[in-house]
């Protein structure tokens, strides 16, 4: 392994909880490799040759995924001081509440021996979950307790598979005591798996929603509901299709896993380096070249990655040193890479796991979602490129030396074969083949095309890329399975939130609060609109979006993009729908703001990873990355007010007005938060640009006719060179 690859792996493990794998050796490593490769091989086979029964397919997937979670991820102490013990004891209390609550609520009491055995299993699992010893991942062997956890986590899905006919065909809707007791074990193990892979915030949120379902009658005011018994909640979450085995797990098992595997295999062949070379050719010669290369390469690499942190580290180890070399501060260099890398989750054709879940939730073909995502992704990168350009001008930085920029002809001649799998996969998606079949052929061609240089003999000696032989194939399949574990556990856990939301109507209660608050705020602000330029409904929608954005940012500080999207889309979408916002625009808004989680302090994981490469202070790097994201933060508001940007109710006039207004708004906000065009901006210009940019998202022809010339005029005024302007730091 190269030094650079070792550094990439170290940073990903340090800053990405989903990639903090154990460093196993010996028999333990062999067992994990066999299981992981078998999991990837099974998904690869089903992608090409057909899926099983839907519930059975999800159960098989989850039984292996959750088992591997405890074998691959170490138990780590992640909370300061006594909080780890406090939280752990709270989890144990919840497990006992569910166990004893079930025994008390059963219609027919179980024999004492059965009750003792059930409580004994719960106590054993709860005791093993206590932080009696922290494992930092350096151990080369798996401790006994994690083998027990792995077997227990696999057992509850295997129970459904073994007794499938009895449970779902012979007695549908009926729940035996054994079903419910296994259901309690399922809830416990899903929480522990999510805690192991994602940290504590998501499990606590899941537990809070379950308690909300239990204690509804005792809650005050609008929070109250009829309440549900322990058996009803267990059956709904375990045996229903809106709980553990709901749409999120189904999408991961059917679509996401395959594309994660494709991304891993494509990286093995050298596609990441090809993207960096193409980005260098496209942007390297311009002012602040390496920073623009970082943005473009992050966009290209993001097409196959779908992970902000992996994107940050993989491209950042090459681009961040170059940015520092030409004069950018370490903090800014890390912030550029982190901010740009977040766009991978909204960049077609693969995007992130949340995009697949969105397509399944809305019933939209994935190839249609790819087309819808083009404009938001383009605006995302345009916003960052503009701010990077202004910063380069402020620092008076030149582009890269011509000797550092590869020849386009050489890159295409040496790497053309690496494009074939991506082109075929995108073509199949656009031809409306299923995503998993497209991924199947993408993976197959990735392996096959990697051998083209060797097959060409002397003609291929100057071609780049790694031929994927048996060893590399095993490595890729193992890493593909490991990379999908975190999202699998998270989607199972977030099923608790979705299940309780559908059971209690929690989403409609939240929607009512959002509507009431938005209406009150809009009525108060509308008084200031003396020219009556904006309709009351438009302002009400604005406040609804602001509250939603704030919720995304708050949740994003502790939960990855996919769970953030799933939770907020389920409880916010009804509110915005009542305000007339198209459903697709609502879901894209939540998705887009969920992406900002990785650069939202205080838990800006992508920015922290970039700071590790740049050797800068993590929190300041995170704040700078958040500032660089201010321009693109305006984009989701634009496509809510102009659905034509998402090709909803499309007309060329609406699309043109919305696109021009959004571009000018993004440029205005980008200049305001950079504080410089060709000369520094004053405080008044900062305030005016913020107000004008915000008004442009409404895409009101009259407002745009006034605001666009004003924004352009302010930018043009400050674009006049100022001799002796300070360069800044």
N, C-alpha and C positions, 0 to 999 in steps of 0.2 A: 504494500500500500504506500502511495506517495505521501510526502509530508503534507502537501496541500489537501489531499483527500482526508488524511487523519485530522487536520484542523477543521475541515467541514463537518466531519462526523462528531468531533468534540463539541462544536458550537451548537449543532442541531440537538444533541443530547442534553446540553446544558440549558438551552432556552426553550426547547419545544417539549412539553411534558409528554406528548404523544410519541416521542422518539427517544425517551430516556431508557433505552434497553439495557438489560443485564449483559455483561461481557462474559459469556459462558464459555466453558471449555470441557473437553472430555465427553463422557456419556451424556450429561445433561444437554450439552450443545448439540450432540447428534440427535437426541430425541426431539428437541425443539425444531431442528432443521427438517427432520422427516415430517413432523406434523404440519409445519408452515408450508413446506413444498407441496404436501398433499392437499392442503386447503387451497393454495393457488391453482394447483393442477385441476382440482375438482371444479373451481369456478371457471377456469379456462375451458374445460370440457363442456360444461353446461352452457357456456356462452355460444359455443359453436354447434352443439348437438341437441340443445333443448333443455328446458327447466323442469324441475320436479313440481309436484303439487305446491301451491304457494306457501301454505303454512309449513309443510314439511321442508321446503327449501329454506325458509327463514330459520326454522328450528335447527337444521343441520349446520347452517352458517353460524348461528349464535352459539351452539354448543361448543364448536371448535374455537371460535373467536374468544369467548369469555374464558375458556380453559387456558388458552395461550396467554391471555392478559396476565394471569397470575404466574405463569412460567417465565414470561419475557420481561415483565416490568418489576423492578424491585419495590419493596415497601419502603417508602421514604418519609422521613419526618419533614413536613413542609410548613408547619405552623410554628410561630415563635413561642418560646416559653411554655407555660402550662396549657396553652390553647389546644395543642394536639391531644392531650389527655382529656380535656374538657369536651372537645368535639367527639372524641372516640367513645367516651362514656355516654354522651348524648345519643350516639348511634346505637349503642348497646341497649339503652332504654327504649328506643324506638323499636328495635327488633323484638324485645320482650313484650312491648305493648301489642304488637301485631300477633305474636305467638299466643299469649294468654288471652287476648281479645278474641282470637279465632276459637280457642277451646271453649270459652264462655258462651260464644254465640252459636255453636253447633246445635242443631235440633236434637240430635241423638248423641249423648255423651260417649266419648271413646273409652275403651278399657283403660284402667290405670297404667298398664304396661305401655300401651301405645302413646298415651299422653307423656309419660316419662321419657320415652325414646325421642319423641318429637322435641320436647323442651331440652333434652340433653344435646341433640344435634344443634339446636339454636344456641345454647350456651357455649358449645365448643367452637362454633363459627364466630360468635361474638367475642369469646376470649382470645381466639387467635388473631382477631382484628385489632386488638389493643396494641399500642406502640411500645411493647416491652423491649423491643430492640429495633433499631433503624438499620436498614440495609441500603448502602449507598450505590449498589450496582457493581461494585468491584469484585464481588464474590464470583467465583467461577462455577459454583454449583448452586442448585436450587434447594432452599431449606425445606424441611419436611412439611411445615405448615402450608407452604405454597402449593405443594403437590396435593394436599388435602383440599385447599381452596379450589384448585384447578378441576379436580374430580367432582367436587360438589357443584361448581358452576356449570360443568357440562351435563350434570345429571338431570337437571330440571327440564332441559330441552330434549334430552334423550327420553325422558318419561313421556312427553307428548308424542314422540316418534314411535315408541314401543307400543303404547296404548292408543294410537291414533284412531283406529276404527271404533274402539269402545267409547272414547271421549267425544269424538266429533260426529260419529255416524249413528251409533246405537243409543246414546243418551245425550243428544245435543241440548244445551241449555241447562242440563242437570250437573250438579257439582258434588262429587263424593268428598268425604273428609280427606281422603288421600290426595285428591286434586288440590284441595285448598291448602293442605299442609305443604305440599310441594310448591304451591304458589307463594307461600311465605318465604320458603328457601330461595325461590327465584327472585323475589323483591330484595332480599338481603344480599344475594350474590351480585345482582346488577349494581346495587349501590356500591358495594365494595370494589367491583371492577372499574366503575367510573371514578371512584375515589383514587384507585391505583393509577389510572391512566390520565385523568383530567384534573386532579386536585379535588378540593372539598366543596367548592362553591356549587357546582351542578348537583351533586348528591344532596346537599342541604336544601337546595331549591326543590328538588324532587320530593324530599321528605315533607317540606312545608306544604306542598300541594296535597299530599296524601292526608296529612293532618287536617287540612282545610276540608277535605271530603268527609273526614270522620266527625269533626266537631262543628259542622255547619250550624246546627240549631243554637249553639251557645255563643255565636259571634254577634257583634253589634251591627245595627243599621243595615246598610245595603250589602254587607258582607255575608249576612246570614242566608242559609238555605236549609232544606229539609234534613240534610245529613244522610249518610249511608253507613250500613253496618260493615264490620271488618270482612265477613265473607263476601259481601257484594263487591267491595273494592278489590279484594284479592282476585276474585273470579274475573272481574272486568279487566284488570291489569295483566293477568297471567294468561287467561284463556281467550280473551277477546282480541279483536283486530285493531283496537284503538289504544293498546297499552304497549307492553314490551315488544310484541311482534307486529307492531303497527307499520304504517307507511315508511317512517324513517329507516327502520331495520330492513324492510323489504327493498327499499331503493339501494341501500348499501350492499345488500346481498346480491342484487340483480344488476346494478349499473356501476356504482361507485368503485367497488372492489376491482372490477375489470379495468377501469381507466387508471386507477392508482397503479395497478400492475403494468399497464402499458407505459405510464410515465417513468416508472423505475427501469423498465427494460430499455426504453428510448435513451435514458440518461447513460446507461451502461455502454451504449454503442457510440457515444460522443456527440449526441444531438445538442447538449447544453453548450459545448464549446463552439459548435457551428453557429448557434444563435448569437453568442458573444462576438464572433468574427463578423457576422452580418451586421450587427448593431454598430460595431466599430467602423465598418465601411460607411454605414449610413450617417452616423452622427459624429464620428471622432474628429473630423477636421474643423468643426464649428467651435465657437467660443465656449470654454468650459467643457470641451469634448468628452472627457471620461465620465462626467456626470450625465451627459446626454446618452452616452453609451450605456450607462447603468440603467437609465429609464427604458431605453429601447430593448436592451437585452432582457430586462426583467419582464417586459411585455411578451417577448417571443418565448422565453423560457416558461413564463406563466401559462402559456397555451397548453403545455403538457404537464405542468406541476400541480397547480391547484392548491398549493400550500405556501402561505406567505413566508413562513420561517425557512422552509427548504429553499424557496426562491431567493430569499435574502442572502442566505449563507452561500449557496452554490455560485451565484453570480457575484456576490459581494467580495469573495476572496480574490477575485480578479479585478473588479472595478474600483473598490474602495481605496486600495493602495495607489491606483492611477490617479484618482481624484485628489488624494493628499499630495501626490507628486507635483501636480500642476498648480497647487496653491489653495485648494479648498481646505477649510479647517476639518480636523477629524470628526468633530460633532456634526458638521453639515454633510460631510461625505457619508457617514453612517445613516443620517436622516434621509438623504436622497434615496439610498438603496432600500431602506425599510418602507418608505412611502410608496415608491414605485412597485415594490414587490407585492404589496397588498392587492394590486390590480390583477394578479394572476387568477384570483378567484372569480373575477367578472369578465375574463378574457376568453372568448371562444377559441378553439372548439371544445375544450374539455371543461374549463372553469373549475369550480370547487364542488364538493359534495352537496352543498345547499342547492345548487342549480338543478341537480338531478331530482332532489326532493321537491323543489318548486314545480318542475315539469310534471311529476307524478301527482302532486297535490292539486294542481290546476287542471290536470287532464290535457296538457298541451304537448304535442310531439316535441321531442328534444331538438330536432332539426329546426323547428320554428323558434325555439328559445335561443338557439345560436344566432339566428338573424336578429332577433330582438336585442341581443346583448351587444351588438356591434357598435352602435352609437354611444351608449354609456361607457364602454371600454375605451373608445377613441377619445371621448371627452376627458376621461380619467387621466390618460397619459398626456393629453394636450395641456391640461392644467399643471401637471408637474413639470413638463418640459418648459413651459413659459416661465414658471418661477425659478427654475434652474438657470434659464437663460438670463433672467434679470440679475440673479446673484452673480453669475459669471461676469456680466457687464459691470456690476458694482465693484467687483474685485479686479477688473481689467485683466481677465485671464484669457489666454489664447487656446487654440485647439491642440490636438495631439500632433506630435512630430510625424511627418509623412512616412518615416521609416517604421513607425509603430503600427501603421494601418495596413492590413493585408490587402492583397489584390483580389478584386471580386472574381476575376477569371480563375485564379488559383483556388479560391474557396469553392466555387461551383464545380471545378474539375475534380477536386479532391474529395468532395463531400456530397455530390449529387445523389448518391444512393441512399443517404440518410433521410432524404425528403420523401421517398416513395411510401413508407408506411403511413406517414402523416397525411399525405395527399389522398391515398386510398381511403383512409378512415374518414376524413372529412367528406369525401365524395359519397361514401356509403350513407353517412348521416344526412346529407342533403338530398339523397335519393330516397329518404324515408325508410331505410332499413333500421332495424332495432339498434339502439346504442350498444347493447352487449354483443351483437353480431359484428358491428363495426369495430369494437374493441378487440374481438377475437381475431379478426383479420389484421388489425393494427399490430397486435402482439406477434402473430405468426410471421408477418412480413418484416417486422423489426429483426427477428432472429434470422430469417432467410436472407434479407438484404445485407445484413452485417457481414456475410460471407462473400459478397460480390468482389471486393478487392482481391481476395485470395483466389477466387475462381478465375479472375481475369489474368492471373499470373503476372508476367512482366508489365502488362498494361496497367495493372492496379497497384504497382509498387509505390506510387506517390499518393495513393489515396489514404484518407484518414479513417479513424473509427476502429472499434474493437469488434472482432469476430466473436459472436456469442456461442462458445462451445459448451459442453456439458457442465463444466465447473461454473462458468458465468451464468448459465441458465439456472442452475440450482441457487446460486447467489441471488439472482434477480427474483426468482419465485419466493425465496425466503424473505427478502427485504420487502417485496410486494405485500406479502401476508402481514408482516410485522407493521408496515406502514398503515394498514387498514384497521388495526386492532383498536386504536384510540377512538376513531370515529364510530366503530361498531358499538363499543361500550357506551359512548355518549348518546347514540341514537336509541339504544335500549333504555337508558336512564331517562331521556327526555320523553319517552313514551309514557312515563308516569304523569308528567305535566299534561300531555295531550289527553290521556285517558280521564284524568280528573276534570279537565276543562270541559270535555264533552259530557261527562256525567253530571256535573253541577251547574253548567251554564256560566262558569266563571268568565269566559270570554265576553259574553253579552253584558255582564256587570261592568267589566273593565271598559267596554265600549261605551256604555252609558256615562261613565265618569269622564272619559275623554271628550265625548260630545258636549257634556255640560260645561266642563272647564273651557273648552275651545269656544263655545258660544259666548260665555261670559267675557273672556279675554277679547274676542273679536268685536263684541259690542262696545267695549270700552275703547278700543283702539280706533274703531271706525269713526269715532267722533273727530279724530284728527284729519280724516280724509275730506277736507273742505271742498275739493273739486269733484268728489264722488267718482273717482277713477276706478275704484275697486268695489266689486259686489261683496255684500256681507258674507255670502257663502264662500267666496274666494279667501277672505281673511280667516274665516272659521277653519277652512281646510289648512291654511298656513299654520295656525296654532295647533291643530291636530297633528300635523307633520312634525312640528317642533317638539311636541311632547313625545311623539314616537321616536324621533331622533335622539332625544335625551335618554329615553329608556334603552335604546340600542347601545348608546355610549356607556351608560352605567352598567348594563349587563355585560357588555363587551369587555369590561375590565376584568372579568373573572371567568367568562365562558367563551369558548371558541365560536367562530362564525356560524357553523351549522346549527348547533343547539340554540344560539341566539335567534337565528332566523326562524327556526321551527316554533319556538315559544312565542315570539312576538307576532309572527304571521298568524298564529292561531287565535290570539287575543286582541290584536290591533286591527286586523283586516276587517272584521265586521263593523268597527267604528268608522273607518275611512270609507267603507262601502256605502254606509248610510249618508255620507257627505257627497256621494256621487263620484268618488274616485274609482276608476276601473280596477278590477281585481288584480290584473297583471301588474299595473303600475304600483299598487299597494305592496305587493309581494317583492317587486324589484326594489322599492324604496327601502324596505326592511333588510333585504339581502345586501344592498349597497352599503347601508350604514353598519350592518354587522361586520362587513369587511374592514371597516375602520377600527375594529377592536384591537388589532395587532399594533396600531400606532396610537392607541388611546391610553395615556398615563392614568393611573399609576402602574398598570400591568400591560405595558406595551412590548410584548414579547419579540416581535419582529425588530423593533427599534433596539431592544436590549441585545439581541443577537448581532445586529449590525454594529452596535457600540463595542461588542467584544472583538470584532475584526478591526474596527477603527481605533481601538484603544482610547475611547472617549468615555465621558461620564454618562452612564445609562439613562438617568432621568432627564438630563438636559438634552440628550440625543432624542429621547422620546418626545419631549416638548417641541423640539425643532421639527421632527417628523410630523407631528400633529399640525404645526403651523403650515408646513408644506402641503398638508392635505386640506387646507381651508378652501382652496379654489375648487377642488373636486367635490367638496362637501355640499356645494350648491347644486351639483348636477342632478341628484335625485329629486329635488324640488322641481326642477325644470321639466322632467318627464312626467311628473304628476300633473302639472298644469298644462303640459303640451303632450298628450298621449301619442301624438303622431311621431314623436321621437322614438317611441317603442313600436311604431307601425300599427298603432291602435287608431281606428277611425282615420286612416291616413288620407291626407290631401297634401299636395305639393305646397300650397300656400301656408298651411298651418305648420308643416315641417320646416319650411324655409324661415318663417318668422321665429319659430321656436329655436331652431339651430343657431341662427345669427344672434338672437337675444342671449342664448346660453353661452355662446363663445365669448361675446363681449362681456357678459357678467363674470365669467370665469377669469378673463384677463383682468378685469377691474379689481376683482377680489384678490387675485394673485399679486398684482402690483401693490395693493394696499398692504398685504401682509409681508411682502418683501421690503416695502418702504423705499423702493428705488425703481426708477426707469432708466434715465440717463443722468438723473440728478435725484437727490433725496426728496421724498414726499413729506409735506407738512402734516400736522395733525388734522387740519381742516380737510385736506384732500383725502386723508384716510377715512374720515367720517363720511364724507360725501360719496366716495367710491363704494363704501359698504352699503349705504342706503340705496344708491342707484343700482348696484349689482343685485341686491335683494329684490328690488322692484321689477327687474327684468325677468325674473323667473316666472312671473305671471303671464308673460307672452301676450300682454294686452297691446294691440297695435298702436293705440294712442300713447300709452306709457312708453313703449319701445321707441316710438318716433321721437320722444323727448329725451329719454334716458340714454339711448345709444350715442347720439351726437355728443352728449355731455361727457360720457365716459371716454369716448374716443378723444374728445378735446382735452380732457385732463391728462390722458396718457400722452397725447402729442405734445402738450405744453411741457411736460416733464421729460419728454424724450430729447429735448434740446440739450446738447452737450454743455456741461458746466466745467470749465477749466479749473483744475486744482481740487476737484471734488474728493472728499475723503474716501479712502478705499475700504475702510471698515475692517472687521476681523472675521 
